[in-house]
Amino acid sequence: MGARFSQHLKIDPNNALTGLGRLAAIVLACFFAMALGATAASAQEKNSYLRRVTIEAGGERVSINCFGCSVIVKGDLDGEVVTIGGDATVYGRVRGDVVAVGGTIRLKNGAEVDADAVAIGGEIKTEGVILAQKREGFVAVPWMHFPGQLSIGWRGVVSLLGFHAVCIILPLATLRPRRVRNVAALSRRWLVTGLLGAGFTVALSYLLGWTNDHVRSGDTIAAILGTLFLAILAMGVTGISLSIGERIFPGRVIAAIFVGGILLVILELIPYLGFVVMILATSWASGAALWSGMGFRGTPATKDPQAPAVHT
């Protein structure tokens, strides 16, 4: 039996963390698979890029992945709906999950959702009465911003600025500036570091998905791997921010890092372009951090000259 909701749908965040790790791995794999040209779709899966998808009245059995576009379901869809950078609007019935990354899920009067509804970087809005099988599976995380998404809200801007600020502050507070300079210096080999970072991110995202599905303590392992990736990414973001900012403030490390970070945020807020910037910056940053050994590989530390021996 389904549960009826009207006007304001209560979002239950208790189960958000369990699903977000798995969803993040799947989304990352989709991003980099698309960037590497893996665009083939199976007979029961439809991929759309920058073009809105509408399921008209009637029944259809297919799962829809929409990159940089929105999905409208007016009929009966036996499958899942995933939008990245767009919205998902349901007038009819969706028998699978409805996921909007960087968008809003709109459930119109009379809409039915048989599985989970997850909005990351957006909200779940309802109009009238809807029929839902899993109330606990409705999760909205509006305090996030997916780079390149079409809608820009102040909460997303604050969260994106905060994420970059944390990525910059943590390495500066825990490591010597020379380590950051090493990352910045080796990041100038952008082709090598970019390819290394892309391969590492794709492999890690698939590993996270496989761990969640096949390992009993998958959540713990995923948390450890996720923390490791964030540490590598933070070090890399600091390094490439310094590399970018040095063109404006040469020789001024702190000013260059923060100016470079702000420029990255501005580029990531641009619709569509921000998605490309995010992919390139993530690959470049993680690759630079790995290539430099987290800053421990690079220019050796200068030693103070030894004091001359005193003979008596």
C-alpha positions in Angstrom: 0.0 0.0 0.0 1.3 3.4 -0.8 1.2 6.4 1.5 -0.5 9.7 0.5 1.2 13.0 0.9 -0.3 16.5 0.3 1.2 19.9 -0.2 4.4 19.7 1.9 6.3 16.5 1.7 8.5 15.8 4.8 12.0 14.8 3.9 13.6 12.1 6.0 17.4 12.6 6.1 18.1 9.6 8.3 19.0 7.3 5.4 20.8 9.9 3.4 24.4 9.0 4.1 24.0 5.3 3.2 22.7 6.1 -0.2 24.8 9.1 -1.0 28.1 7.1 -1.0 26.8 4.6 -3.5 25.2 7.4 -5.5 28.3 9.4 -5.6 30.3 6.5 -6.9 27.8 5.8 -9.7 27.6 9.5 -10.6 31.4 9.8 -10.8 31.6 6.8 -12.9 29.0 8.2 -15.3 30.8 11.5 -15.5 34.2 10.2 -16.4 32.7 7.5 -18.6 31.0 10.2 -20.6 34.2 12.3 -20.6 36.1 9.4 -22.0 33.5 8.8 -24.8 31.5 5.9 -23.4 28.2 6.9 -24.7 26.6 3.6 -25.8 23.1 2.9 -24.5 21.5 -0.5 -24.2 18.0 -1.4 -25.5 16.4 -0.7 -22.1 18.5 2.4 -21.2 18.2 5.8 -22.9 20.9 8.4 -22.5 20.3 12.0 -23.5 22.8 14.9 -23.6 21.6 18.5 -23.3 18.2 17.6 -24.7 15.0 17.3 -22.7 13.3 13.9 -22.5 9.5 13.7 -22.3 7.6 10.4 -21.6 4.2 10.9 -23.0 0.9 9.3 -21.8 1.0 5.5 -22.0 3.4 2.9 -20.8 7.1 2.6 -21.6 9.8 0.3 -20.2 13.2 2.2 -20.2 15.6 3.8 -17.7 16.5 7.4 -18.6 19.9 9.1 -17.9 19.8 12.8 -18.8 23.0 14.8 -18.7 22.6 18.6 -18.7 18.9 18.3 -19.3 15.5 17.6 -17.7 13.0 14.7 -17.8 9.2 15.0 -17.8 7.2 11.9 -17.1 3.5 12.1 -18.1 2.7 8.4 -18.5 3.8 5.1 -16.8 7.5 4.6 -16.8 8.8 1.2 -15.8 12.4 2.2 -15.1 14.6 4.8 -13.4 15.1 8.5 -14.0 18.5 10.1 -13.4 19.1 13.7 -14.3 22.5 15.4 -13.9 22.3 19.2 -14.0 18.5 19.2 -14.7 15.1 18.7 -13.1 12.8 15.7 -13.0 9.1 16.3 -13.2 6.5 13.5 -12.7 2.8 13.8 -13.6 2.3 10.0 -14.0 4.0 7.1 -12.5 7.7 6.1 -12.1 8.3 2.5 -11.0 12.0 3.0 -10.3 14.2 5.5 -8.5 14.0 9.2 -9.3 17.4 11.0 -8.9 18.2 14.6 -9.6 21.8 15.7 -9.2 22.0 19.5 -9.4 18.3 19.8 -10.0 14.8 19.7 -8.4 12.3 16.8 -8.3 8.8 18.1 -8.9 5.9 15.7 -8.1 2.6 17.0 -9.5 -0.9 16.2 -8.3 -1.6 12.5 -8.8 2.0 11.5 -9.4 3.2 8.1 -8.2 6.8 7.0 -7.2 7.3 3.4 -6.3 10.9 3.6 -5.2 13.3 6.3 -3.9 13.4 10.0 -4.8 16.8 11.7 -4.1 17.6 15.3 -5.0 21.2 16.4 -4.5 21.7 20.1 -4.9 18.0 20.7 -5.2 14.7 20.1 -3.5 11.7 17.8 -3.7 8.5 19.8 -4.4 5.0 18.4 -4.4 1.8 19.8 -5.7 -1.5 18.4 -4.4 -1.6 14.7 -3.5 1.0 12.1 -4.6 1.3 8.3 -4.0 4.6 7.1 -2.7 5.7 3.6 -1.7 8.7 4.5 0.4 8.5 7.7 2.4 11.8 7.1 4.0 13.4 7.0 0.6 12.6 10.6 -0.1 15.8 12.6 0.5 16.7 16.2 -0.4 20.1 17.8 0.0 19.7 21.4 -1.1 23.0 22.5 0.6 25.0 21.3 -2.4 25.8 22.7 -5.8 26.7 20.5 -8.7 29.1 22.4 -11.0 27.4 23.3 -14.3 23.9 22.9 -13.1 21.3 25.1 -14.7 19.9 26.7 -11.5 22.1 28.7 -9.1 20.9 29.3 -5.5 22.6 31.2 -2.7 22.9 28.0 -0.7 24.7 26.2 -3.5 27.1 29.1 -3.9 27.9 29.2 -0.2 28.5 25.4 -0.1 30.7 25.5 -3.2 32.8 28.3 -1.7 32.9 26.5 1.6 34.1 23.3 0.0 36.9 25.0 -1.8 37.9 27.0 1.3 38.1 23.7 3.3 40.2 22.1 0.6 42.6 25.0 0.7 42.8 25.6 4.5 43.4 22.0 5.5 46.7 21.5 3.6 47.9 24.9 4.5 47.2 24.3 8.2 48.7 20.8 8.3 51.6 20.9 5.8 54.5 23.3 5.0 53.9 25.7 2.2 56.8 24.1 0.3 54.6 20.9 -0.1 52.0 23.0 -1.8 54.6 24.6 -4.0 55.7 21.2 -5.1 52.2 20.2 -6.1 51.8 23.5 -8.0 55.2 23.0 -9.7 54.4 19.5 -10.9 50.8 20.4 -11.9 52.3 22.4 -14.8 52.6 19.0 -16.5 48.9 19.2 -17.0 48.6 16.4 -19.6 50.4 13.8 -17.4 48.7 14.8 -14.2 45.2 15.1 -15.9 45.4 11.6 -17.3 46.7 10.2 -14.1 43.9 11.9 -12.1 41.2 10.8 -14.5 42.3 7.2 -14.4 42.6 7.2 -10.6 39.1 8.8 -10.1 37.4 6.4 -12.5 39.0 3.4 -10.8 38.2 4.6 -7.3 34.5 5.3 -8.2 34.0 1.8 -9.6 35.8 0.4 -6.6 33.4 2.2 -4.3 30.4 0.9 -6.2 31.7 -2.7 -6.2 32.5 -2.5 -2.5 29.1 -1.3 -1.6 27.5 -4.1 -3.5 29.7 -7.1 -2.7 31.5 -6.4 0.7 29.8 -6.9 4.0 31.5 -3.9 5.6 31.2 -1.9 2.4 30.1 1.3 4.2 33.2 1.4 6.4 35.6 0.7 3.5 33.8 3.3 1.3 34.1 5.9 4.1 37.9 5.2 4.3 38.4 5.4 0.6 36.2 8.5 0.3 38.2 10.2 3.0 41.5 9.3 1.3 40.2 10.7 -2.0 39.1 13.9 -0.4 42.5 14.3 1.2 44.2 13.8 -2.2 41.7 16.1 -3.9 42.2 18.9 -1.2 45.9 18.8 -1.6 45.6 18.9 -5.4 43.0 21.8 -5.3 45.4 23.8 -3.2 48.2 23.2 -5.6 46.4 24.0 -8.8 44.8 27.1 -7.1 48.4 28.3 -6.4 49.4 27.5 -9.9 46.5 29.6 -11.3 46.8 32.5 -8.8 50.6 32.9 -9.3 49.8 34.4 -12.7 48.1 37.3 -10.9 50.1 37.4 -7.6 53.5 36.0 -8.3 55.5 35.3 -5.2 52.6 35.8 -2.8 51.5 32.3 -1.9 48.4 32.9 0.3 46.9 35.6 -2.0 47.6 33.5 -5.1 46.0 30.3 -3.6 42.8 32.1 -2.6 42.5 34.0 -5.8 43.0 30.8 -7.8 40.3 29.1 -5.7 37.8 31.9 -6.3 38.4 31.8 -10.0 37.7 28.0 -10.0 34.4 28.6 -8.1 33.3 31.2 -10.6 34.0 28.9 -13.5 32.2 26.0 -11.8 29.1 28.2 -11.3 28.7 28.8 -15.1 25.9 26.5 -16.5 27.2 23.6 -18.6 30.7 24.9 -18.6 31.1 24.4 -14.9 30.6 20.6 -15.4 33.6 20.5 -17.8 35.6 22.6 -15.4 34.8 20.3 -12.6 35.9 17.2 -14.5 39.1 18.8 -15.7 39.9 20.4 -12.3 39.3 17.2 -10.4 41.5 15.2 -12.8 44.2 17.8 -12.8 44.1 18.3 -9.0 44.1 14.6 -8.0 46.7 13.8 -10.6 49.0 16.6 -9.4 48.7 15.5 -5.8 49.5 11.9 -6.7 52.3 12.8 -9.1 54.0 14.9 -6.4 53.4 12.3 -3.7 51.2 14.7 -1.7 53.9 17.4 -2.0 56.7 15.3 -0.7 58.2 14.8 -4.2 59.7 17.9 -5.8 62.2 20.5 -5.1 64.4 19.4 -2.1 64.4 21.6 1.0 67.2 24.2 1.1 69.6 23.6 3.9 71.0 26.4 6.0 74.8 26.9 5.4 76.9 25.2 8.0 78.8 27.5 10.3 82.5 27.6 9.7 84.7 25.6 12.1 86.4 27.6 14.7 90.0 26.7 15.4 91.7 27.5 18.6 
